[in-house]
Amino acid sequence: SMGGIVAANYATRAGGDAKIAGAVALSGTLCAGAMLDASGARSRALWQPPLTWSLKGSFVAPNEAKLAARALSARALERAVTIADFDAGMVAPYHGYRDVRAYYEDMSAAGAGDAAGLAKLARGRAPLLAVHARDDPITAFETTLAPKIAAAAENVLLLVTNHGGHIGWPLGWRPAEKRWKFMGDVTMEFANAVAEDNWNEA
């Protein structure tokens, strides 16, 4: 999902200079700021605390000196409970953002999800496929901005499923046997369609 967020943001931010044929965002977000609102409440309460605990173990203790050099308190970060808390306490200030919303707006393909953000999304020239499940437990479905993007950005295709997302898209009675098949098939079908379209235009 993080790779999808980066790919989508790059595809839109670079506009016609992206130098890519297309991009796919699986379970990413087009508007991360929505996770700070009511739509992200379930994720913040159930799934973000264990993820945040892991982040703190990986980044805070080993980097206390670097954090101190930027006037960031490792002790304050230890109190972070959600990813938003962690981003507000470390990531946003470490990189010079005024607050976590500004950071989320900058990292999102559709910015803040307002008119300016949707205009940013529409500036992308490379086709972008965003695949998201309505019941994604980590990234709220509302971060896709459906149905706003349908009218705002012709280059963006949103594929929505009722179930799946960060926990994968299980298929059949033995999902472990097919693992990432759904994601792989969707990605390859989209890539083939983009390649065929480019070939015909050439």
GULOZA-295830 format. One record per residue (C-alpha): residue number from 1; residue in one letter; x, y, z. Coordinates in Angstrom, 2 decimals, always signed. Example, Ala and Ser with C-alpha at 12.3 -4.5 7.8 and 13.67 -1.06 7.14 Angstrom:
// GULOZA-295830
1|a|+12.30|-4.50|+7.80
2|s|+13.67|-1.06|+7.14
This chain:
// GULOZA-295830
1|s|+0.00|+0.00|+0.00
2|m|+2.81|+2.44|+0.78
3|g|+4.32|+1.74|-2.63
4|g|+0.92|+2.41|-4.17
5|i|+0.68|+5.77|-2.38
6|v|+4.13|+6.75|-3.66
7|a|+3.39|+5.56|-7.22
8|a|+0.05|+7.37|-7.38
9|n|+1.52|+10.58|-5.99
10|y|+4.44|+10.44|-8.42
11|a|+2.17|+9.77|-11.41
12|t|+0.01|+12.80|-10.61
13|r|+2.72|+15.16|-9.37
14|a|+4.94|+14.53|-12.42
15|g|+2.05|+15.19|-14.79
16|g|+3.10|+14.63|-18.39
17|d|+6.76|+14.21|-17.39
18|a|+6.26|+11.04|-15.35
19|k|+8.15|+8.86|-17.87
20|i|+5.92|+5.90|-16.97
21|a|+3.22|+4.18|-19.01
22|g|+0.91|+3.69|-16.05
23|a|+0.71|+2.98|-12.32
24|v|-1.22|+0.68|-10.00
25|a|-2.02|+1.45|-6.35
26|l|-3.17|-1.58|-4.34
27|s|-4.86|-0.64|-1.05
28|g|-3.17|+2.75|-1.16
29|t|-4.82|+6.05|-0.45
30|l|-5.52|+8.95|-2.76
31|c|-6.29|+11.23|+0.19
32|a|-4.47|+10.22|+3.37
33|g|-5.97|+13.11|+5.32
34|a|-9.29|+11.26|+5.41
35|m|-7.66|+8.83|+7.84
36|l|-7.58|+11.64|+10.42
37|d|-11.35|+12.09|+10.20
38|a|-14.26|+9.90|+11.27
39|s|-13.76|+7.51|+8.35
40|g|-10.41|+6.41|+9.78
41|a|-11.69|+5.77|+13.32
42|r|-11.84|+1.96|+13.01
43|s|-8.31|+1.77|+11.68
44|r|-6.99|+4.09|+14.40
45|a|-8.68|+2.07|+17.13
46|l|-8.03|-1.51|+15.99
47|w|-5.16|-1.77|+13.55
48|q|-2.91|+1.21|+13.95
49|p|-1.80|+0.59|+17.57
50|p|+0.09|-2.67|+16.79
51|l|+1.56|-1.14|+13.63
52|t|+2.64|+1.91|+15.62
53|w|+4.25|-0.27|+18.27
54|s|+6.30|-1.95|+15.55
55|l|+7.28|+1.41|+14.03
56|k|+8.45|+2.73|+17.37
57|g|+10.59|-0.33|+17.92
58|s|+12.14|-0.04|+14.48
59|f|+12.74|+3.70|+14.25
60|v|+12.65|+5.50|+17.59
61|a|+15.17|+3.73|+19.81
62|p|+17.83|+3.22|+17.10
63|n|+17.61|+6.87|+16.02
64|e|+17.48|+8.79|+19.30
65|a|+20.53|+10.89|+18.41
66|k|+19.14|+11.88|+15.01
67|l|+15.79|+12.74|+16.56
68|a|+17.44|+14.84|+19.25
69|a|+19.43|+16.68|+16.58
70|r|+16.11|+17.82|+15.10
71|a|+14.64|+18.64|+18.50
72|l|+12.36|+15.61|+18.45
73|s|+11.82|+13.76|+21.68
74|a|+12.07|+9.98|+21.60
75|r|+10.21|+9.92|+24.90
76|a|+7.30|+11.88|+23.42
77|l|+7.18|+9.51|+20.46
78|e|+6.92|+6.57|+22.84
79|r|+3.45|+7.89|+23.74
80|a|+2.25|+7.61|+20.14
81|v|-0.65|+5.15|+19.85
82|t|-1.68|+5.51|+16.21
83|i|+0.16|+5.93|+12.92
84|a|-1.21|+9.48|+12.83
85|d|+0.33|+10.13|+16.27
86|f|+3.65|+8.77|+15.07
87|d|+3.54|+10.81|+11.86
88|a|+2.57|+13.94|+13.79
89|g|+5.34|+13.43|+16.34
90|m|+8.14|+12.33|+14.04
91|v|+7.64|+12.13|+10.30
92|a|+5.96|+15.49|+9.70
93|p|+8.28|+17.64|+11.84
94|y|+11.37|+15.67|+10.83
95|h|+10.72|+16.62|+7.20
96|g|+9.67|+20.19|+7.93
97|y|+5.88|+19.98|+7.54
98|r|+3.81|+22.34|+9.67
99|d|+1.59|+19.47|+10.85
100|v|+0.51|+15.95|+9.96
101|r|-2.32|+17.14|+7.69
102|a|+0.14|+19.09|+5.56
103|y|+2.32|+16.00|+5.31
104|y|-0.62|+13.78|+4.34
105|e|-1.81|+16.32|+1.78
106|d|+1.62|+16.45|+0.15
107|m|+2.00|+12.66|+0.04
108|s|-1.45|+12.08|-1.47
109|a|-2.22|+11.94|-5.18
110|a|-5.41|+13.94|-4.56
111|g|-3.95|+16.25|-1.93
112|a|-6.53|+17.23|+0.65
113|g|-9.38|+15.88|-1.47
114|d|-10.62|+19.40|-2.18
115|a|-10.86|+21.12|-5.57
116|a|-7.10|+21.79|-5.63
117|g|-6.36|+18.17|-4.76
118|l|-8.66|+16.82|-7.42
119|a|-7.07|+19.19|-9.94
120|k|-3.67|+17.77|-8.94
121|l|-5.00|+14.26|-9.49
122|a|-6.32|+15.20|-12.91
123|r|-2.94|+16.61|-13.99
124|g|-1.53|+13.09|-14.18
125|r|-1.22|+11.84|-17.73
126|a|-0.23|+8.25|-17.02
127|p|-3.23|+5.94|-16.45
128|l|-3.63|+5.12|-12.76
129|l|-5.50|+2.09|-11.45
130|a|-6.47|+2.28|-7.77
131|v|-7.70|-1.03|-6.32
132|h|-9.41|-0.83|-2.94
133|a|-11.72|-2.92|-0.79
134|r|-14.68|-1.37|+1.01
135|d|-13.80|-3.28|+4.17
136|d|-10.05|-2.60|+4.08
137|p|-9.16|-2.73|+7.78
138|i|-6.18|-0.39|+7.61
139|t|-6.83|+2.23|+4.93
140|a|-10.41|+3.48|+5.02
141|f|-12.33|+3.23|+1.76
142|e|-13.18|+6.94|+2.00
143|t|-9.54|+7.76|+1.23
144|t|-10.22|+6.78|-2.40
145|l|-12.55|+9.80|-2.74
146|a|-15.10|+7.72|-4.64
147|p|-17.24|+8.92|-6.38
148|k|-15.52|+12.33|-6.63
149|i|-12.65|+11.07|-8.77
150|a|-14.96|+9.65|-11.44
151|a|-15.88|+13.15|-12.56
152|a|-12.59|+14.83|-11.71
153|a|-9.89|+12.67|-13.26
154|e|-10.24|+10.81|-16.57
155|n|-6.82|+9.19|-16.09
156|v|-7.84|+7.39|-12.87
157|l|-9.68|+4.07|-12.79
158|l|-11.00|+2.93|-9.42
159|l|-11.66|-0.79|-8.92
160|v|-13.68|-1.42|-5.77
161|t|-14.37|-4.79|-4.17
162|n|-16.61|-5.44|-1.17
163|h|-13.95|-7.48|+0.64
164|g|-10.18|-7.70|+0.68
165|g|-7.56|-5.02|+0.85
166|h|-4.64|-5.07|+3.22
167|i|-5.45|-8.61|+4.25
168|g|-5.32|-9.64|+0.59
169|w|-8.04|-10.73|-1.78
170|p|-8.59|-14.40|-0.88
171|l|-9.92|-16.70|-3.60
172|g|-11.72|-20.01|-3.18
173|w|-11.82|-22.38|-0.22
174|r|-8.02|-22.59|+0.01
175|p|-6.86|-19.00|-0.41
176|a|-3.28|-19.83|+0.62
177|e|-2.88|-21.79|-2.62
178|k|-3.68|-18.75|-4.77
179|r|-2.09|-16.15|-2.52
180|w|-1.65|-12.95|-4.57
181|k|-3.44|-14.19|-7.71
182|f|-6.20|-11.58|-7.70
183|m|-3.75|-8.70|-7.32
184|g|-1.38|-10.14|-9.90
185|d|-4.14|-10.79|-12.44
186|v|-5.67|-7.32|-12.06
187|t|-2.29|-5.63|-12.32
188|m|-1.27|-7.59|-15.42
189|e|-4.61|-7.02|-17.16
190|f|-4.26|-3.30|-16.56
191|a|-0.62|-3.30|-17.72
192|n|-1.53|-5.21|-20.87
193|a|-4.40|-2.79|-21.62
194|v|-2.07|+0.19|-21.18
195|a|+0.58|-1.44|-23.39
196|e|-1.98|-2.21|-26.12
197|d|-3.31|+1.33|-26.02
198|n|+0.19|+2.80|-26.29
199|w|+1.01|+0.42|-29.12
200|n|-2.10|+1.43|-31.06
201|e|-1.34|+5.12|-30.55
202|a|+2.22|+4.61|-31.80
